[in-house]
């Protein structure tokens, strides 16, 4: 069974490139461009893996999206992506159970490796 991956990224080109790459790698890929859409899509597709940008447009950041989806899906593997350093994000990340923190710019091959590692 294909693993379901939800990509939450407000930069259209980055979101589309990652979605296409992961789909070609054999994942069932869903995407969202903001927090509200991410929660809607996530509740519908019930992803195995969340790749979520830290900074999103609107009032909710990627950490809050991840927390809400993880509450509904306790087995969800969460990756936060950011151009900021991990230390800049640590306070907001708090006790969020992270599978990984991915620094931008991303290597799509490394993203695939990280997903494969946590999904077995």
Phi, psi and omega in degrees: 000133180292140174283138180266128181240130174253122178257125176242107186209126182279343178276111188305310183298319179295316180298314182293318180296316180295318180297315180296315180299313182290326176295318178293337178276359174103008178268153172271114191249136174235155180215159178212150182257351178209176186296314182299312179297323180298317180293320178296310181295317181298320179291330179280315186270342180050068185293157172273329184227137175244124171250106189235128175295142180291313181261120179233154177293151179099196187267349183248129178268178183296330179294318179294320175301312181298317179300313183295317179292322180293325176299319181282331184230082187300337179271001182299130175270122188249126172241128174259133180249139179199151171276346175280161178284160178302319182296328177292337184257347188305317182299318180288327182293324176049233184264014179301125180287097183269139169271340178179156174244120185252119181277136176272149001289145184271146166263119182298327178295320178293321177301313179299317178301314180298318180296314179299323179297315184279341181265352179072000000 
